[in-house]
Structures are given as C-alpha cells and as structure tokens.
Amino acid sequence: MTVFQNIQRGLIPARLTVEEVYALTESGVLRESERFELIDGEIVPMAAAKANWHSIMEARLIRALRGLPDTVDLYPGASITLAPRLLLEPDLAVLPRGAMIRDVRGADLLLVIEVSDSSLSYDLRVKAPLYAAHGVREYWVVDAVRQTIRVHRAPAGGSYTNVAEYEAHDPVTASLLPGISVRLDSLD
C-alpha cells in the first residue's frame, strides 16, 4: 500500500511530524522509496517519475560538483528536516562532512539545489519561502528546460533578499563554497 492508501484507510494520520514519518518508515508502514515531502505536517506527493530533462540535468550537476572540497559532502535526494512538521527532499544538498542528515537544519546547509522542469512554480513559490524561513543560506533553482539558474541568498523574514537569475553561459559560484562554480552550457 502507498502512503496515500494508508491515510485513506485510516492506518496513519493525515498530518504527521517528521519523527512519526521516520518511525513509520522504520516500522515498515512507509516505504523508503515513497516520494513525498511533509509541509506543515501534511504529506505532499512528489512526482513518481522524473522527466528526461530533470534527470539529465541532475546527473550533470552531480558530475560538476564532484570537485567539492573534502570538508563537505554532496547528498542527492536527502531528506532534510527544517522543523518538526517540515521535511523536504531537495534534489541536491551540500553539507559539512560528518553531518548526520537527520540532525541537519537550515543554517547547516551550505547549498540546496532543486532541479525543475514541471515543478518550477512549486520550487519558486512554495519551497523558496520555506527554505528562507528556516535559514537555508543559499538555494538554487535550476530550470532544466530554459537552462537557467535562479540563485537565492540572504534569507530574512521568510524570504530571500538577494535573488538573481543566470543564463546558461553565466558562471554561478556558490557563496559558501569558494572555488565551486557551475556553467550550465559547459556541463557534460
């Protein structure tokens, strides 16, 4: 049964905490492969399958970020707890090496990247304010179709005070990771 079938049958509540999600996963009620996020305790479904452009761009970004310093780790699809009822799964997250993923909070993240094709509006209108409100210092939304990167920095009062969009030919440097720069038109 899927998480949504379990909710419909009353086997799990419609609203959960992050700790309840982990407990239900550990007990086998929820499968680790289920694709959802938890926003204000509500389970929000994610796409079951990613489109070609999304997967291609994500793979290219992973290859481009291989040169990260030894002091950090790159996590694809990590579950990030931002609050007791807020669990998001960015496409890519960069954390200090040795950080325990379940203990990481917004300010601990060095870079969060969402790759968008059909989810662009959701990533900009829903996720950006959530990341900002919880102190994520740098958030990139990579539009896999238009080949742009929208960089969000300097969170304050639930929004980012510094937002800029870069074209494929523009180098984009991560502010908390000096020396790490990405140009979409040069990714292989």
C-alpha positions as CSV (number, residue, x, y, z in Angstrom):
1,M,0.0,0.0,0.0
2,T,1.1,3.5,-0.7
3,V,1.2,6.2,2.0
4,F,-1.9,7.7,0.5
5,Q,-3.8,4.4,0.6
6,N,-2.7,4.1,4.3
7,I,-4.1,7.5,5.0
8,Q,-7.4,6.8,3.2
9,R,-7.8,3.6,5.2
10,G,-7.1,5.4,8.5
11,L,-3.9,3.4,9.1
12,I,-1.8,6.5,9.5
13,P,-3.0,10.1,10.3
14,A,-3.3,12.7,7.6
15,R,-0.9,15.0,9.5
16,L,2.4,13.8,10.9
17,T,5.6,15.0,12.5
18,V,8.9,14.3,11.0
19,E,9.7,11.9,13.8
20,E,6.4,10.0,13.1
21,V,7.5,9.7,9.4
22,Y,10.8,8.2,10.5
23,A,9.1,5.8,13.0
24,L,6.6,4.7,10.4
25,T,9.4,4.1,7.9
26,E,11.5,2.1,10.4
27,S,8.5,0.0,11.2
28,G,7.8,-0.7,7.6
29,V,4.5,1.1,7.3
30,L,6.0,3.6,5.0
31,R,8.5,2.5,2.3
32,E,11.7,4.5,1.9
33,S,11.0,4.7,-1.8
34,E,7.8,6.6,-1.3
35,R,8.1,10.1,-2.9
36,F,6.6,12.8,-0.7
37,E,7.5,15.8,1.4
38,L,6.0,16.9,4.7
39,I,4.8,20.5,4.7
40,D,3.1,21.7,7.9
41,G,2.6,18.1,8.8
42,E,0.7,17.3,5.6
43,I,2.1,14.7,3.2
44,V,2.6,16.3,-0.2
45,P,3.2,13.9,-3.1
46,M,6.2,14.3,-5.4
47,A,6.4,13.2,-8.9
48,A,6.7,9.4,-9.2
49,A,8.9,9.7,-12.2
50,K,11.3,12.4,-13.2
51,A,11.2,13.8,-16.8
52,N,14.2,13.3,-19.1
53,W,15.5,16.9,-18.7
54,H,15.3,16.8,-15.0
55,S,17.3,13.5,-14.7
56,I,19.9,14.7,-17.3
57,M,20.5,18.0,-15.5
58,E,20.7,16.4,-12.1
59,A,23.3,13.9,-13.4
60,R,25.3,16.7,-15.0
61,L,25.2,18.8,-11.8
62,I,26.4,15.8,-9.7
63,R,29.3,15.3,-12.1
64,A,30.1,19.1,-11.9
65,L,30.1,19.1,-8.1
66,R,32.5,16.2,-7.8
67,G,35.2,18.7,-7.2
68,L,33.8,19.8,-3.8
69,P,36.4,20.2,-1.1
70,D,37.0,17.2,1.3
71,T,35.3,19.1,4.1
72,V,31.8,18.7,2.6
73,D,29.6,16.0,1.1
74,L,27.0,16.1,-1.7
75,Y,23.7,14.3,-1.0
76,P,21.3,13.6,-3.8
77,G,17.7,13.4,-2.7
78,A,18.4,13.7,1.0
79,S,15.5,14.1,3.5
80,I,16.1,17.4,5.2
81,T,14.2,18.3,8.5
82,L,13.7,22.0,8.7
83,A,11.1,21.9,11.5
84,P,9.1,19.3,13.5
85,R,6.5,19.2,10.7
86,L,8.6,20.1,7.7
87,L,10.6,17.5,5.8
88,L,11.8,18.4,2.3
89,E,13.8,16.4,-0.2
90,P,15.9,18.7,-2.4
91,D,17.5,17.2,-5.5
92,L,20.9,18.0,-4.2
93,A,22.2,19.2,-0.8
94,V,25.7,20.1,0.3
95,L,26.5,19.6,4.0
96,P,29.7,19.7,6.1
97,R,31.4,16.4,6.1
98,G,30.3,14.2,9.0
99,A,27.0,15.9,9.5
100,M,24.2,13.5,10.4
101,I,21.5,14.0,7.9
102,R,18.6,13.7,10.4
103,D,20.2,16.3,12.6
104,V,20.8,18.9,9.9
105,R,18.8,22.1,10.0
106,G,18.5,25.0,7.5
107,A,21.6,27.0,8.6
108,D,23.7,23.9,8.4
109,L,23.2,23.5,4.7
110,L,25.9,25.0,2.5
111,L,23.9,24.8,-0.7
112,V,20.5,23.4,-1.7
113,I,19.6,22.7,-5.3
114,E,16.3,21.9,-6.9
115,V,16.2,20.9,-10.5
116,S,13.0,21.9,-12.1
117,D,11.1,21.2,-15.3
118,S,7.4,20.8,-14.4
119,S,8.0,21.8,-10.8
120,L,9.4,25.2,-11.4
121,S,6.5,27.2,-9.9
122,Y,6.4,24.9,-6.8
123,D,10.1,25.2,-6.3
124,L,10.0,29.0,-6.5
125,R,6.6,29.8,-4.8
126,V,6.4,27.1,-2.1
127,K,9.9,25.8,-1.4
128,A,11.9,29.1,-1.6
129,P,9.9,30.7,1.2
130,L,10.2,27.5,3.3
131,Y,13.9,27.3,2.8
132,A,14.3,31.1,3.6
133,A,12.1,30.9,6.7
134,H,14.3,28.1,8.1
135,G,17.7,29.8,7.4
136,V,18.9,28.0,4.3
137,R,21.6,30.4,3.2
138,E,21.8,29.5,-0.5
139,Y,19.2,27.9,-2.6
140,W,19.5,27.4,-6.4
141,V,16.6,26.5,-8.7
142,V,18.0,25.1,-11.9
143,D,15.5,25.3,-14.7
144,A,16.4,22.2,-16.8
145,V,14.2,23.4,-19.7
146,R,15.2,27.0,-20.0
147,Q,18.8,26.3,-18.9
148,T,18.9,29.0,-16.2
149,I,19.8,29.1,-12.5
150,R,17.9,31.3,-10.1
151,V,20.1,31.8,-7.1
152,H,18.5,32.8,-3.7
153,R,20.7,34.2,-1.0
154,A,20.5,36.2,2.3
155,P,17.3,34.8,3.9
156,A,15.4,37.3,6.1
157,G,11.9,37.4,7.4
158,G,10.7,34.3,5.4
159,S,12.1,35.4,2.0
160,Y,15.4,35.8,0.2
161,T,16.7,39.3,0.0
162,N,19.1,38.6,-2.8
163,V,17.7,36.7,-5.9
164,A,19.4,36.7,-9.3
165,E,18.9,34.6,-12.4
166,Y,21.8,33.4,-14.5
167,E,21.7,32.2,-18.1
168,A,23.4,29.0,-19.3
169,H,26.6,30.9,-20.3
170,D,27.0,32.7,-16.9
171,P,29.2,31.1,-14.3
172,V,27.5,30.7,-10.9
173,T,29.6,30.4,-7.8
174,A,28.4,29.1,-4.5
175,S,29.0,31.8,-1.9
176,L,29.7,29.3,0.9
177,L,31.8,27.1,-1.3
178,P,34.6,29.2,-2.7
179,G,36.0,27.8,-5.9
180,I,32.9,25.9,-6.8
181,S,31.4,27.4,-10.0
182,V,28.8,26.0,-12.5
183,R,28.1,27.0,-16.0
184,L,25.2,25.1,-17.4
185,D,26.4,25.3,-21.0
186,S,29.6,23.6,-20.2
187,L,28.2,20.7,-18.2
188,D,28.7,17.3,-19.8
